[in-house]
Amino acid sequence: MQCRHFIIRLAPAHTRADEARLNAFLSTVQVHTVQSSLAATQGGHWSILVFYELRSAPAARPGLDVAPPSRQRAPQAASAA
């Protein structure tokens, strides 16, 4: 498991860009836990700690990416009467 720290500044000039950076990251990982706290510093900001795992590529499942074999019938011999 890995962790990454983000800051979301409360100043309107920065909030949207900070949120976009966090959202872009979250869309690429599998999140386990998120911890957040509001820091009462000048201007204020959210401090966000994300615990995550890297997403693995979906495993290929045999047969799903391959066209099914054609079902052509073999010519039948004429039956003797």
PLY file of the C-alpha trace (Angstrom):
ply
format ascii 1.0
element vertex 81
property float x
property float y
property float z
element edge 80
property int vertex1
property int vertex2
end_header
0.00 0.00 0.00
1.19 3.50 -0.79
0.17 6.96 0.36
0.09 10.40 -1.18
-0.56 13.81 0.38
-2.66 16.54 -1.22
-3.50 20.08 -0.19
-6.72 21.75 -1.30
-6.29 25.47 -0.80
-9.45 27.32 0.19
-8.61 30.45 -1.80
-11.01 30.52 -4.78
-8.10 31.14 -7.16
-6.59 27.73 -6.27
-9.41 25.45 -5.13
-10.56 24.26 -8.56
-7.04 23.39 -9.79
-6.19 21.60 -6.52
-9.41 19.57 -6.69
-8.76 18.69 -10.34
-5.29 17.38 -9.46
-6.74 15.23 -6.65
-9.58 13.91 -8.85
-7.20 13.04 -11.67
-5.06 11.03 -9.24
-8.06 9.27 -7.67
-9.26 8.12 -11.09
-6.01 6.20 -11.64
-5.70 4.25 -8.38
-7.70 1.95 -6.13
-8.32 3.90 -2.93
-8.24 2.11 0.42
-8.56 5.00 2.88
-8.72 8.79 2.84
-7.95 10.96 5.85
-8.55 14.68 5.83
-8.30 17.61 8.18
-8.90 21.32 7.89
-5.76 23.31 8.65
-6.49 26.66 10.25
-3.53 28.47 8.76
-3.66 31.82 7.04
-5.92 31.28 4.05
-6.72 27.76 5.27
-6.50 24.49 3.38
-7.62 20.90 3.50
-4.86 18.39 4.11
-5.73 15.07 2.47
-3.84 11.79 2.81
-4.80 9.03 0.37
-3.80 5.40 0.95
-4.01 3.44 -2.28
-2.90 0.58 -4.50
-1.97 0.93 -8.13
-4.64 -0.40 -10.44
-3.57 -3.48 -12.31
-4.52 -4.07 -15.90
-7.53 -6.35 -16.16
-6.48 -9.93 -16.71
-7.16 -11.22 -20.18
-9.78 -13.92 -20.13
-9.27 -16.65 -22.72
-11.88 -16.75 -25.41
-13.31 -13.27 -24.94
-11.03 -11.54 -27.41
-11.13 -14.27 -30.03
-13.88 -14.73 -32.61
-15.70 -18.03 -32.25
-14.81 -20.70 -34.82
-17.12 -20.87 -37.80
-19.63 -23.68 -37.72
-19.53 -24.98 -41.24
-21.05 -28.38 -41.74
-19.04 -31.02 -43.54
-20.80 -32.26 -46.68
-22.74 -35.38 -45.89
-22.42 -38.46 -48.05
-25.52 -39.45 -49.94
-27.22 -42.28 -48.18
-27.73 -45.49 -50.09
-31.31 -46.59 -50.23
0 1
1 2
2 3
3 4
4 5
5 6
6 7
7 8
8 9
9 10
10 11
11 12
12 13
13 14
14 15
15 16
16 17
17 18
18 19
19 20
20 21
21 22
22 23
23 24
24 25
25 26
26 27
27 28
28 29
29 30
30 31
31 32
32 33
33 34
34 35
35 36
36 37
37 38
38 39
39 40
40 41
41 42
42 43
43 44
44 45
45 46
46 47
47 48
48 49
49 50
50 51
51 52
52 53
53 54
54 55
55 56
56 57
57 58
58 59
59 60
60 61
61 62
62 63
63 64
64 65
65 66
66 67
67 68
68 69
69 70
70 71
71 72
72 73
73 74
74 75
75 76
76 77
77 78
78 79
79 80
